[in-house]
Amino acid sequence: MYVFSPRAILTGLALMAALSFPALAADAPPAASGPAAAPAAPPVSDAERAGIEGVVHDYLMKHPEIIIQAVEAYQANAEAEKDKAAKDALPKHEQELLHDPATQVMGNVNSDCTIVEFFDNQCPYCQANEPELQKLLKQDARVKLVLKEFPILGPISLVASKAALASVKQGKYAEFHEALLAHKGHYDKAALVDEIAKSVGLDLDKLHKDMDSPEIMTELDQNIDLGRSLNITGTPGFIIGDQIVSGASSVDELKKFVANACKAKG
Protein backbone atom coordinates (compact mmCIF):
# COMPACT_ATOMS: atom_id res chain seq x y z
CA MET A 1 0.00 0.00 0.00
CA TYR A 2 1.31 3.44 -0.95
CA VAL A 3 0.85 6.47 1.33
CA PHE A 4 1.75 9.81 -0.20
CA SER A 5 2.51 13.01 1.66
CA PRO A 6 0.77 16.25 0.63
CA ARG A 7 4.14 17.45 -0.69
CA ALA A 8 4.43 14.39 -2.96
CA ILE A 9 0.91 14.89 -4.28
CA LEU A 10 1.42 18.60 -4.89
CA THR A 11 4.70 17.87 -6.64
CA GLY A 12 2.94 15.37 -8.87
CA LEU A 13 0.24 17.91 -9.70
CA ALA A 14 2.80 20.57 -10.46
CA LEU A 15 4.75 18.25 -12.71
CA MET A 16 1.67 17.21 -14.62
CA ALA A 17 0.54 20.79 -15.02
CA ALA A 18 3.97 21.91 -16.21
CA LEU A 19 4.23 19.05 -18.69
CA SER A 20 0.68 19.27 -19.99
CA PHE A 21 0.28 23.05 -19.89
CA PRO A 22 3.65 24.78 -20.37
CA ALA A 23 2.00 28.17 -20.19
CA LEU A 24 1.48 27.60 -16.48
CA ALA A 25 5.22 27.64 -15.89
CA ALA A 26 5.18 31.35 -15.07
CA ASP A 27 8.66 31.27 -13.58
CA ALA A 28 10.26 29.67 -16.63
CA PRO A 29 13.03 31.74 -18.28
CA PRO A 30 12.02 33.68 -21.41
CA ALA A 31 12.52 32.05 -24.78
CA ALA A 32 15.81 32.76 -26.52
CA SER A 33 15.76 35.64 -28.97
CA GLY A 34 16.71 35.27 -32.60
CA PRO A 35 15.23 33.92 -35.81
CA ALA A 36 15.13 30.31 -34.52
CA ALA A 37 13.42 31.20 -31.25
CA ALA A 38 9.99 29.71 -30.62
CA PRO A 39 7.16 32.20 -30.18
CA ALA A 40 6.53 33.09 -26.57
CA ALA A 41 3.49 31.50 -24.97
CA PRO A 42 0.66 33.95 -24.46
CA PRO A 43 0.07 35.02 -20.86
CA VAL A 44 -2.51 33.07 -18.88
CA SER A 45 -5.17 34.97 -17.00
CA ASP A 46 -6.20 34.07 -13.49
CA ALA A 47 -9.50 32.73 -14.80
CA GLU A 48 -7.76 30.57 -17.39
CA ARG A 49 -5.29 29.31 -14.81
CA ALA A 50 -8.11 28.34 -12.46
CA GLY A 51 -9.85 26.53 -15.30
CA ILE A 52 -6.76 24.56 -16.21
CA GLU A 53 -6.11 23.67 -12.59
CA GLY A 54 -9.69 22.49 -12.32
CA VAL A 55 -9.26 20.23 -15.34
CA VAL A 56 -6.07 18.74 -13.87
CA HIS A 57 -7.75 18.27 -10.49
CA ASP A 58 -10.79 16.56 -11.95
CA TYR A 59 -8.68 14.31 -14.15
CA LEU A 60 -6.50 13.20 -11.25
CA MET A 61 -9.51 12.60 -9.03
CA LYS A 62 -10.89 10.26 -11.71
CA HIS A 63 -7.47 8.66 -12.37
CA PRO A 64 -5.50 8.68 -9.08
CA GLU A 65 -3.39 5.81 -10.41
CA ILE A 66 -1.54 8.42 -12.49
CA ILE A 67 0.12 9.77 -9.35
CA ILE A 68 1.05 6.26 -8.20
CA GLN A 69 2.52 5.46 -11.61
CA ALA A 70 4.50 8.71 -11.63
CA VAL A 71 5.92 8.10 -8.16
CA GLU A 72 6.76 4.48 -9.00
CA ALA A 73 8.53 5.58 -12.17
CA TYR A 74 10.45 8.24 -10.24
CA GLN A 75 11.49 5.73 -7.57
CA ALA A 76 12.56 3.17 -10.17
CA ASN A 77 14.60 5.75 -12.08
CA ALA A 78 16.23 7.01 -8.89
CA GLU A 79 17.15 3.47 -7.83
CA ALA A 80 18.50 2.66 -11.29
CA GLU A 81 20.69 5.76 -11.15
CA LYS A 82 21.99 4.75 -7.71
CA ASP A 83 22.74 1.21 -8.94
CA LYS A 84 24.62 2.55 -11.95
CA ALA A 85 26.63 4.93 -9.79
CA ALA A 86 27.47 2.07 -7.42
CA LYS A 87 28.57 -0.20 -10.25
CA ASP A 88 30.68 2.58 -11.75
CA ALA A 89 32.31 3.03 -8.32
CA LEU A 90 33.44 -0.61 -8.02
CA PRO A 91 36.87 -0.13 -9.64
CA LYS A 92 37.62 2.74 -7.26
CA HIS A 93 37.04 0.44 -4.27
CA GLU A 94 38.86 -2.65 -5.53
CA GLN A 95 41.58 -2.41 -2.87
CA GLU A 96 39.07 -2.16 -0.02
CA LEU A 97 36.88 -4.92 -1.41
CA LEU A 98 39.48 -7.48 -2.36
CA HIS A 99 42.75 -6.68 -0.61
CA ASP A 100 41.95 -5.38 2.86
CA PRO A 101 44.27 -7.38 5.17
CA ALA A 102 41.82 -7.03 8.08
CA THR A 103 39.01 -8.73 6.15
CA GLN A 104 38.55 -12.47 6.64
CA VAL A 105 38.48 -14.88 3.71
CA MET A 106 37.15 -18.40 3.16
CA GLY A 107 37.60 -20.79 0.27
CA ASN A 108 40.49 -20.45 -2.15
CA VAL A 109 42.47 -17.58 -0.64
CA ASN A 110 44.77 -17.42 -3.66
CA SER A 111 42.01 -17.13 -6.25
CA ASP A 112 41.00 -13.96 -8.05
CA CYS A 113 37.51 -15.42 -8.60
CA THR A 114 35.85 -13.70 -5.68
CA ILE A 115 32.56 -13.16 -3.94
CA VAL A 116 32.44 -10.30 -1.45
CA GLU A 117 29.59 -10.67 1.04
CA PHE A 118 28.28 -7.84 3.21
CA PHE A 119 26.33 -9.51 6.01
CA ASP A 120 24.82 -8.99 9.44
CA ASN A 121 25.01 -11.94 11.82
CA GLN A 122 21.44 -11.35 12.99
CA CYS A 123 20.00 -11.12 9.47
CA PRO A 124 17.65 -14.09 8.86
CA TYR A 125 18.37 -13.96 5.14
CA CYS A 126 22.11 -14.15 5.80
CA GLN A 127 21.51 -17.05 8.14
CA ALA A 128 19.40 -18.85 5.54
CA ASN A 129 21.93 -18.14 2.81
CA GLU A 130 25.00 -19.35 4.71
CA PRO A 131 24.49 -23.07 3.84
CA GLU A 132 24.23 -22.12 0.16
CA LEU A 133 27.56 -20.29 0.36
CA GLN A 134 29.19 -23.24 2.09
CA LYS A 135 27.87 -25.57 -0.62
CA LEU A 136 29.36 -23.27 -3.24
CA LEU A 137 32.78 -23.32 -1.58
CA LYS A 138 32.73 -27.12 -1.51
CA GLN A 139 31.52 -27.46 -5.10
CA ASP A 140 33.71 -24.81 -6.73
CA ALA A 141 37.35 -24.76 -5.66
CA ARG A 142 37.96 -21.52 -7.57
CA VAL A 143 35.88 -19.35 -5.26
CA LYS A 144 37.34 -16.98 -2.70
CA LEU A 145 34.69 -15.67 -0.29
CA VAL A 146 35.56 -12.27 1.20
CA LEU A 147 33.54 -11.58 4.34
CA LYS A 148 32.57 -8.03 5.24
CA GLU A 149 31.01 -7.73 8.69
CA PHE A 150 28.18 -5.23 8.16
CA PRO A 151 26.31 -4.72 11.46
CA ILE A 152 23.24 -2.68 10.52
CA LEU A 153 20.54 -4.34 12.63
CA GLY A 154 21.20 -2.72 15.97
CA PRO A 155 23.51 -2.83 18.99
CA ILE A 156 23.64 -6.62 19.31
CA SER A 157 24.68 -6.91 15.69
CA LEU A 158 27.59 -4.60 16.50
CA VAL A 159 28.53 -6.78 19.48
CA ALA A 160 28.44 -9.91 17.30
CA SER A 161 30.61 -8.35 14.60
CA LYS A 162 33.14 -7.05 17.11
CA ALA A 163 33.30 -10.49 18.72
CA ALA A 164 33.69 -12.17 15.35
CA LEU A 165 36.61 -9.95 14.38
CA ALA A 166 38.15 -10.34 17.85
CA SER A 167 38.04 -14.13 17.43
CA VAL A 168 40.66 -13.80 14.67
CA LYS A 169 43.32 -13.41 17.36
CA GLN A 170 42.36 -16.85 18.67
CA GLY A 171 42.36 -18.41 15.21
CA LYS A 172 38.68 -19.28 15.36
CA TYR A 173 36.99 -16.82 13.04
CA ALA A 174 35.66 -19.44 10.59
CA GLU A 175 34.14 -21.63 13.31
CA PHE A 176 32.65 -18.66 15.16
CA HIS A 177 31.32 -17.14 11.92
CA GLU A 178 29.45 -20.30 11.00
CA ALA A 179 28.15 -20.74 14.56
CA LEU A 180 26.83 -17.18 14.71
CA LEU A 181 24.98 -17.62 11.42
CA ALA A 182 23.68 -21.03 12.45
CA HIS A 183 21.50 -19.28 15.02
CA LYS A 184 18.07 -18.58 13.59
CA GLY A 185 16.62 -15.09 13.91
CA HIS A 186 17.65 -12.14 16.04
CA TYR A 187 19.68 -12.54 19.20
CA ASP A 188 17.49 -11.76 22.19
CA LYS A 189 20.46 -10.65 24.28
CA ALA A 190 24.13 -9.82 23.86
CA ALA A 191 24.99 -12.66 26.26
CA LEU A 192 23.94 -15.09 23.51
CA VAL A 193 27.01 -14.01 21.56
CA ASP A 194 29.13 -15.15 24.52
CA GLU A 195 27.29 -18.47 24.63
CA ILE A 196 28.00 -19.08 20.95
CA ALA A 197 31.62 -18.01 21.41
CA LYS A 198 32.05 -20.42 24.30
CA SER A 199 30.52 -23.24 22.25
CA VAL A 200 33.35 -23.01 19.70
CA GLY A 201 36.06 -22.91 22.35
CA LEU A 202 36.83 -19.21 22.51
CA ASP A 203 38.40 -17.73 25.65
CA LEU A 204 35.78 -15.19 26.70
CA ASP A 205 38.08 -13.01 28.81
CA LYS A 206 40.50 -12.62 25.92
CA LEU A 207 37.65 -12.16 23.45
CA HIS A 208 36.12 -9.31 25.47
CA LYS A 209 39.49 -7.61 25.80
CA ASP A 210 40.21 -7.92 22.09
CA MET A 211 36.74 -6.64 21.19
CA ASP A 212 37.74 -3.25 22.60
CA SER A 213 40.56 -2.89 20.09
CA PRO A 214 40.14 0.40 18.17
CA GLU A 215 41.24 -1.39 15.00
CA ILE A 216 38.09 -3.49 15.10
CA MET A 217 35.79 -0.48 15.30
CA THR A 218 37.76 1.17 12.50
CA GLU A 219 37.29 -1.92 10.33
CA LEU A 220 33.53 -1.96 10.95
CA ASP A 221 33.19 1.77 10.25
CA GLN A 222 35.06 1.28 6.99
CA ASN A 223 32.78 -1.61 6.04
CA ILE A 224 29.68 0.49 6.67
CA ASP A 225 31.06 3.38 4.62
CA LEU A 226 32.09 1.03 1.82
CA GLY A 227 28.66 -0.60 1.73
CA ARG A 228 26.92 2.75 1.58
CA SER A 229 29.16 3.93 -1.25
CA LEU A 230 28.07 0.84 -3.21
CA ASN A 231 24.36 1.37 -2.43
CA ILE A 232 24.20 -1.74 -0.24
CA THR A 233 21.33 -0.92 2.09
CA GLY A 234 20.36 -4.42 3.22
CA THR A 235 21.88 -7.81 3.84
CA PRO A 236 23.12 -9.98 2.40
CA GLY A 237 24.71 -7.93 -0.35
CA PHE A 238 27.21 -9.46 -2.74
CA ILE A 239 29.86 -8.13 -5.09
CA ILE A 240 30.58 -10.82 -7.69
CA GLY A 241 32.85 -9.63 -10.45
CA ASP A 242 31.33 -6.37 -11.65
CA GLN A 243 27.85 -7.27 -10.39
CA ILE A 244 26.18 -6.02 -7.21
CA VAL A 245 23.67 -8.63 -6.09
CA SER A 246 21.12 -7.84 -3.40
CA GLY A 247 19.46 -10.50 -1.28
CA ALA A 248 19.90 -14.19 -0.65
CA SER A 249 20.80 -16.41 -3.60
CA SER A 250 20.70 -20.16 -4.05
CA VAL A 251 23.86 -22.10 -4.76
CA ASP A 252 22.77 -22.48 -8.40
CA GLU A 253 22.24 -18.73 -8.75
CA LEU A 254 25.59 -18.05 -7.13
CA LYS A 255 27.26 -20.49 -9.53
CA LYS A 256 25.92 -18.54 -12.49
CA PHE A 257 27.21 -15.24 -11.13
CA VAL A 258 30.58 -16.82 -10.36
CA ALA A 259 30.83 -18.44 -13.80
CA ASN A 260 30.26 -15.08 -15.48
CA ALA A 261 32.74 -13.33 -13.18
CA CYS A 262 35.44 -15.97 -13.64
CA LYS A 263 34.92 -15.99 -17.40
CA ALA A 264 35.38 -12.23 -17.48
CA LYS A 265 38.66 -12.69 -15.56
CA GLY A 266 39.81 -14.97 -18.38
Backbone hydrogen bonds, N-H to C=O, Kabsch-Sander energy under -0.5 kcal/mol:
donor,donor_aa,acceptor,acceptor_aa,energy
9,I,5,S,-2.2
10,L,6,P,-2.8
11,T,7,R,-2.5
12,G,8,A,-2.2
13,L,9,I,-2.5
14,A,10,L,-2.7
15,L,11,T,-2.5
16,M,12,G,-2.4
17,A,13,L,-2.7
18,A,14,A,-2.6
19,L,15,L,-2.5
20,S,16,M,-2.9
21,F,17,A,-2.8
24,L,21,F,-2.6
25,A,22,P,-1.9
26,A,24,L,-2.8
28,A,25,A,-1.8
37,A,34,G,-1.3
45,S,43,P,-0.5
49,R,45,S,-2.8
50,A,46,D,-2.4
51,G,47,A,-2.0
52,I,48,E,-2.6
53,E,49,R,-2.8
54,G,50,A,-2.0
55,V,51,G,-2.0
56,V,52,I,-2.5
57,H,53,E,-2.8
58,D,54,G,-2.8
59,Y,55,V,-2.4
60,L,56,V,-2.6
61,M,57,H,-2.2
62,K,58,D,-1.7
63,H,59,Y,-1.8
66,I,63,H,-2.0
67,I,64,P,-1.0
68,I,64,P,-1.3
69,Q,65,E,-2.9
70,A,66,I,-2.3
71,V,67,I,-2.7
72,E,68,I,-2.8
73,A,69,Q,-2.4
74,Y,70,A,-2.3
75,Q,71,V,-2.8
76,A,72,E,-2.7
77,N,73,A,-2.5
78,A,74,Y,-2.6
79,E,75,Q,-2.5
80,A,76,A,-2.4
81,E,77,N,-2.2
82,K,78,A,-2.0
83,D,79,E,-2.7
84,K,80,A,-2.3
85,A,81,E,-2.3
86,A,82,K,-2.5
87,K,83,D,-2.6
88,D,84,K,-2.6
89,A,85,A,-1.2
90,L,86,A,-0.7
90,L,87,K,-1.0
92,K,89,A,-0.8
93,H,89,A,-1.0
93,H,90,L,-1.3
94,E,91,P,-1.1
97,L,93,H,-2.6
98,L,94,E,-2.9
99,H,94,E,-0.5
99,H,95,Q,-2.1
103,T,100,D,-1.7
104,Q,147,L,-0.7
106,M,145,L,-2.6
108,N,143,V,-2.8
109,V,107,G,-1.2
111,S,108,N,-1.7
113,C,142,R,-0.6
114,T,112,D,-1.0
115,I,144,K,-2.6
116,V,239,I,-2.5
117,E,115,I,-0.6
117,E,146,V,-3.1
118,F,116,V,-0.5
118,F,237,G,-3.2
119,F,117,E,-0.6
119,F,148,K,-2.0
123,C,120,D,-1.6
127,Q,123,C,-2.4
128,A,124,P,-2.2
129,N,125,Y,-1.8
130,E,126,C,-1.4
133,L,129,N,-1.9
134,Q,130,E,-2.3
135,K,131,P,-2.2
136,L,132,E,-2.1
137,L,133,L,-2.2
138,K,134,Q,-1.7
139,Q,135,K,-2.3
140,D,136,L,-2.2
143,V,140,D,-1.4
144,K,113,C,-2.3
145,L,106,M,-2.8
145,L,143,V,-0.5
146,V,115,I,-3.4
146,V,144,K,-0.7
147,L,104,Q,-2.7
147,L,145,L,-0.5
148,K,117,E,-3.2
148,K,146,V,-0.6
149,E,147,L,-0.7
150,F,119,F,-2.9
152,I,150,F,-1.2
158,L,154,G,-1.5
159,V,155,P,-2.1
160,A,156,I,-2.6
161,S,157,S,-2.4
162,K,158,L,-2.5
163,A,159,V,-2.5
164,A,160,A,-2.5
165,L,161,S,-2.5
166,A,162,K,-2.1
167,S,163,A,-1.8
168,V,165,L,-1.1
169,K,166,A,-1.3
170,Q,167,S,-1.4
171,G,168,V,-1.7
172,K,167,S,-1.9
176,F,172,K,-2.4
177,H,173,Y,-3.4
178,E,174,A,-2.2
179,A,175,E,-2.0
180,L,176,F,-2.8
181,L,177,H,-2.0
182,A,178,E,-1.0
183,H,179,A,-0.8
183,H,180,L,-0.7
185,G,183,H,-0.6
192,L,189,K,-1.3
193,V,190,A,-1.5
194,D,190,A,-0.9
195,E,191,A,-2.0
196,I,192,L,-2.3
197,A,193,V,-2.4
198,K,194,D,-2.8
199,S,195,E,-1.7
200,V,196,I,-0.9
200,V,197,A,-0.8
201,G,198,K,-1.5
202,L,197,A,-2.2
204,L,202,L,-0.8
207,L,203,D,-2.6
208,H,204,L,-2.9
209,K,205,D,-1.8
210,D,206,K,-2.7
211,M,207,L,-2.0
212,D,208,H,-0.7
212,D,209,K,-0.9
213,S,210,D,-1.7
216,I,213,S,-0.9
217,M,213,S,-1.1
218,T,214,P,-2.2
219,E,215,E,-2.3
220,L,216,I,-2.2
221,D,217,M,-2.5
222,Q,218,T,-2.4
223,N,219,E,-2.1
224,I,220,L,-2.3
225,D,221,D,-2.5
226,L,222,Q,-2.6
227,G,223,N,-2.7
228,R,224,I,-2.3
229,S,225,D,-2.1
230,L,226,L,-1.0
230,L,227,G,-0.6
231,N,228,R,-1.8
232,I,227,G,-3.0
233,T,231,N,-0.9
237,G,118,F,-2.0
238,F,245,V,-3.2
239,I,116,V,-2.3
240,I,238,F,-0.5
240,I,243,Q,-2.5
241,G,114,T,-0.7
241,G,239,I,-0.5
243,Q,240,I,-1.9
245,V,238,F,-2.8
245,V,243,Q,-0.6
246,S,244,I,-0.5
247,G,236,P,-2.6
254,L,250,S,-2.7
255,K,251,V,-2.2
256,K,252,D,-1.6
257,F,253,E,-2.0
258,V,254,L,-2.8
259,A,255,K,-2.9
260,N,256,K,-2.1
261,A,257,F,-2.3
262,C,258,V,-3.3
263,K,259,A,-2.2
264,A,260,N,-2.1
265,K,261,A,-1.3
266,G,262,C,-0.7
266,G,263,K,-1.1
